[in-house]
């Protein structure tokens, strides 16, 4: 199991936070600057040190041998703080007595005879706490929670010989479970002055690192084996960069020693630094004098005992059965039948069991799809294509659920940072979308009717498993995001990359910028790993886009930089796919109508909607700039996708999507479109992603005779999915062919493709092509009460809400509700969009 530490700066007094080791170094530096050392200790009567650094008073460092230099990680304990914490513990009702006082002679005797290098104050505190706590000796667990003005840490080891409890008391609940509560606060005057935020943050980081080292020494002296890395979360990017590259500390002042000690412990494997959003900074709770409750729950399952930790204001309730929790899911009966009824546990325990069940079911479904694909009777092309879609989507679900299962189980506490919880919520939502897409493909193929009958039940079970997991996860780890936050507009990273701006594209000297910033002239540049050029005329690195994609490295991280493919002007008649293992790939063309990728697959020609796409992106972090994507099948061929996007954290900037029915398939996960043009007729922006369109022009074309136009068809199937389509500051216009027609074609903002369809149009210009009712039904009264369609602050002749539909699910919302569908709140774009270089504004205009 892992250890976790949350750290933030604290400047509550005139001094900054400084660990005792550095106090000692500061004192030595001060000593070296004078001719004579006049220090004298009033405690032991010796010279060359003061009472604040007296080992006889405060205890020798762990492993200290007389005659040798002291350990650099001895953390001195202030007696007043120890007494204060003891008083807090004794203030809670416990069985037995608690006086906070021990026999001084006993303390002295134990201290002199002990082989453990602990101070008298430390031994005194341990003895008092061990006498107070009624711990189960069979648990063989050690749990420690320490809070200071800038520190919250938790250590856990599954097999140890002793029990150490710091500042918390325990009450036994039963023979199989118990809850421990922590209530602790400290007021500590800071010992140093920090003149910059980076300095204060880094000193807090160094102080925490030293305390982590001291805790490891303490556990070692108590014969407790704890070899796992300690996760140290920090919410300051400057501090993290200084650790990653020690040369950065030369640009700071007075923190050289701090820099080296953190860097050293990082490379020794003691700690692992993790970024943390300030929104999720748990340490901020302790910056002012406050009291927090931390609970640890032991859940007995057969012969195994599981420990789950939670940082919450109150202890999580333990349920004897999952019935109450299941009643809050969309499928209560299925939930009750899938979760164990004879296991007691919290909502986190049941959520983890449900995620495990969903993963097992996904693996079984994959095996079943492979079985049908390998049958000799499965030879009809549309059936094979539908099954291949299911195979691809089932593999994605296994990836998503495996990641969710590992993430929720490796953590010592049950409070996931908000951004991580939102990541998992997005993945759970995508698993349901993938199952629905598989079902749609099989239903659209008449030749697959027998296979559809066989796979209907497994698909239904898989959907219910994932729906229950999503509901329990949402209740257990609800992401904590700020609502209504208004951000200023970001500077454009690609200011010169407008339509047709071939000559001004700053990529002509690509060979000289490998490993540097893509656009060095701009503040918000893009980190580039490597760049290649695609030129169909033979003067580039590759002649086709597909070859360039295949040359990209596999499974890179965002920190590695983007693999940039520069596609020069030309028409590329090829079907391009960016697979899931081609991550953080950026494709840049010469401009709309200059670099064109085109194809003509359609449902009428035997393709599934999913596989009719000219361009498909799945690899995380995909970015496209200055490219036109086409599907030229025409309105007569029905569904014909130009782009299918299922890439998480993907962005399209200054691109054009041209088609008729189902032009842009925003399939799943988080997406962003800025300054784009979208052309189509029926449902031409559809899918079930978490997607925001910003500053885009949406052109409705002329459909076939007797047809009407719908801009959107959002596909949300579960009320707990975080998906939806948000259209902000866009223009909804008639294309040239529709504008020049006789004006009898009706056009609508959207219709509900699925039961919980969700679309918001806000702060946009809506032209007169949109019917006064605004929205169209799918079939009868389907989804009219469960959908969520909303408008806010729109302009133009088509924006008048007077004659809008009166469905229960339609809303005219205010600014507070609209803020929930902005880039910052709906997609959490502030966490990932800056790295793409695509401009955006996070809030309302």
Secondary structure by P-SEA (a helix, b strand, c coil): cbbbbbbbbbcccccccccaaaaaaaaaaaaaaccccccccccccccccccccccccccccccccccccccccbbbbbaaaaaaaaaaaaaccccccccccccaaaaaaaaaaccccccaaaaaaaaaaaaaccccccccbbbbbbbcccbbbbbbbccccbbbbccbbbbbcccccbbbbbbbbbbbccccccccaaaaaaaaaaaaaaaaaaaaaaaaaaccccccbbbbbbccaaaaaaaacccccccccccaaaaaaaaaaaaaccbbbbbbbccccccccccccbbbbbbbbbbbcccbbbbbbbbccccbbbbccaaaaaaacccaaaaaaaccccccccaaaaaaaaaaaaaaaaaaaaaaaaaaaaccccccaaaaaaaaaaaaaaaaaaaaaaaaaaaacccccccccaaaaaaaaaaaaaaaaaaaaaaaaaaacccaaaaaaaaaaaaaaaaaaaaaaaaaaaaacccccccccccccccccccccccccccccccccccccccccccccccbbbbbcbbbbbbcccccccccaaaaaaacccccccccccbbbbbccccccbbbbbcccccbbbbbccccccbbbbbbbcccccccccccccbbbcccbbbbcbbbbbbcccccccccccccccccbbbbcbbbbbbcccccccccccccccbbbbbbcccccccccbbbbcbbbbbbccccccbbbbccbbbbccccccbbbbbccccccccccccccccccccccccccccbbbbbbccbbbccccccccccccccccccccbbbbccccccccccccccccccccccccaaaaaaaccccccccccccccccbbbbcccc
